[in-house]
Amino acid sequence: MKTIKMKAINQQTLRQKLRDYRRHPFSFILFLLVSLATVITVGILIFLIAYILIMGIPNLSLDLFAWEYNSENVSMMPAIINTLTMTLLSLLIAVPLGIFSAIYLVEYAKRGNKLVSLVRITAETLSGIPSIVYGLFGFLLFGMALDFGYSLLSGALTLSIMILPLIMRTTEEALKAVPDTYREGSFGLGAGRLRTVFKIVLPSAMPGILAGIILAIGRIVGETAALIYTSGTVTGIPDSLMGSGRTLSVHMYALWNEGLNGKEAYATAVVLLILVVGINALSGFVAKKVGTRDANG
């Protein structure tokens, strides 16, 4: 009975849409264009994923996951360790700066403040700068001026500057999305601004903040150009943050650029794809849990 009712409702909705399209033919054209764009976008994504998996999975072997790299096994394990280290270090630097900057812009700065407008324009400008420019900047500042050389620290500092505008802008929008009634209710109960921000506003905005962090993680893991000039292309695991080491994306680029290990480069691409999907899935799960807890709390 319920299935019959659903079919009747769907048919009625379809007839209503057809009547609307006859009255407004331009709406039907826009619908077709949007549908075509969606199909093309999803199709390209599926093609890229399928191509990487088909070309890479047959070339995966245990030698690629050996602890030490050599010219025979071209192991990616050191690159995996370096990638995780680079991601963690970059987030430790950029996330607090981005969140605290957004808190100041939204919660403390006065409305219409010229400094706020300047900071927002600067952040949007930094978001559009090519990564190769960040790499050259990081090489000149951290590598040469501060004498860090090719090191994980130089790469992490450069990536922190790259993802800082992204984290700051997403956090700012997440804080703006929190209703003012939450703040007014907290103030009415006698809480100060600092307590209101950290006890009321931030927990409510946490899903949006975590979404920005997820995007930042994706950019860190997939970055190549900026790291070639800052962290270098050494194949091993550095003994300290001042040592040079390549990440997975740089490792894949180096293998392909050498022209001798194309199959291993495809295998590295598969691992990189799985790593990115895994990190995003884990971050999304955490964001969902936090959002559900806040909604129930």
Secondary structure in CASP SS format (residue, H / E / C, confidence):
PFRMAT SS
TARGET T0000
AUTHOR 0000-0000-0000
METHOD secondary structure of the structure
MODEL  1
M C 1.00
K H 1.00
T H 1.00
I H 1.00
K H 1.00
M H 1.00
K H 1.00
A H 1.00
I H 1.00
N H 1.00
Q H 1.00
Q H 1.00
T H 1.00
L H 1.00
R H 1.00
Q H 1.00
K H 1.00
L H 1.00
R H 1.00
D H 1.00
Y H 1.00
R H 1.00
R H 1.00
H C 1.00
P H 1.00
F H 1.00
S H 1.00
F H 1.00
I H 1.00
L H 1.00
F H 1.00
L H 1.00
L H 1.00
V H 1.00
S H 1.00
L H 1.00
A H 1.00
T H 1.00
V H 1.00
I H 1.00
T H 1.00
V H 1.00
G H 1.00
I H 1.00
L H 1.00
I H 1.00
F H 1.00
L H 1.00
I H 1.00
A H 1.00
Y H 1.00
I H 1.00
L H 1.00
I H 1.00
M H 1.00
G H 1.00
I H 1.00
P H 1.00
N H 1.00
L C 1.00
S C 1.00
L H 1.00
D H 1.00
L H 1.00
F H 1.00
A C 1.00
W C 1.00
E C 1.00
Y C 1.00
N C 1.00
S C 1.00
E C 1.00
N C 1.00
V C 1.00
S C 1.00
M C 1.00
M H 1.00
P H 1.00
A H 1.00
I H 1.00
I H 1.00
N H 1.00
T H 1.00
L H 1.00
T H 1.00
M H 1.00
T H 1.00
L H 1.00
L H 1.00
S H 1.00
L H 1.00
L H 1.00
I H 1.00
A H 1.00
V H 1.00
P H 1.00
L H 1.00
G H 1.00
I H 1.00
F H 1.00
S H 1.00
A H 1.00
I H 1.00
Y H 1.00
L H 1.00
V H 1.00
E H 1.00
Y H 1.00
A C 1.00
K C 1.00
R C 1.00
G C 1.00
N C 1.00
K H 1.00
L H 1.00
V H 1.00
S H 1.00
L H 1.00
V H 1.00
R H 1.00
I H 1.00
T H 1.00
A H 1.00
E H 1.00
T H 1.00
L H 1.00
S H 1.00
G C 1.00
I C 1.00
P C 1.00
S H 1.00
I H 1.00
V H 1.00
Y H 1.00
G H 1.00
L H 1.00
F H 1.00
G H 1.00
F H 1.00
L H 1.00
L H 1.00
F H 1.00
G H 1.00
M H 1.00
A H 1.00
L C 1.00
D C 1.00
F C 1.00
G C 1.00
Y C 1.00
S C 1.00
L H 1.00
L H 1.00
S H 1.00
G H 1.00
A H 1.00
L H 1.00
T H 1.00
L H 1.00
S H 1.00
I H 1.00
M H 1.00
I H 1.00
L H 1.00
P H 1.00
L H 1.00
I H 1.00
M H 1.00
R H 1.00
T H 1.00
T H 1.00
E H 1.00
E H 1.00
A H 1.00
L H 1.00
K H 1.00
A C 1.00
V C 1.00
P C 1.00
D H 1.00
T H 1.00
Y H 1.00
R H 1.00
E H 1.00
G H 1.00
S H 1.00
F H 1.00
G H 1.00
L C 1.00
G C 1.00
A C 1.00
G C 1.00
R H 1.00
L H 1.00
R H 1.00
T H 1.00
V H 1.00
F H 1.00
K H 1.00
I H 1.00
V H 1.00
L H 1.00
P H 1.00
S H 1.00
A H 1.00
M H 1.00
P H 1.00
G H 1.00
I H 1.00
L H 1.00
A H 1.00
G H 1.00
I H 1.00
I H 1.00
L H 1.00
A H 1.00
I H 1.00
G H 1.00
R H 1.00
I H 1.00
V H 1.00
G H 1.00
E C 1.00
T C 1.00
A H 1.00
A H 1.00
L H 1.00
I H 1.00
Y C 1.00
T C 1.00
S C 1.00
G C 1.00
T C 1.00
V C 1.00
T C 1.00
G C 1.00
I C 1.00
P C 1.00
D C 1.00
S C 1.00
L C 1.00
M C 1.00
G C 1.00
S C 1.00
G C 1.00
R C 1.00
T C 1.00
L H 1.00
S H 1.00
V H 1.00
H H 1.00
M H 1.00
Y H 1.00
A H 1.00
L H 1.00
W H 1.00
N H 1.00
E H 1.00
G C 1.00
L C 1.00
N C 1.00
G H 1.00
K H 1.00
E H 1.00
A H 1.00
Y H 1.00
A H 1.00
T H 1.00
A H 1.00
V H 1.00
V H 1.00
L H 1.00
L H 1.00
I H 1.00
L H 1.00
V H 1.00
V H 1.00
G H 1.00
I H 1.00
N H 1.00
A H 1.00
L H 1.00
S H 1.00
G H 1.00
F H 1.00
V H 1.00
A H 1.00
K H 1.00
K H 1.00
V H 1.00
G H 1.00
T H 1.00
R H 1.00
D H 1.00
A H 1.00
N H 1.00
G C 1.00
END
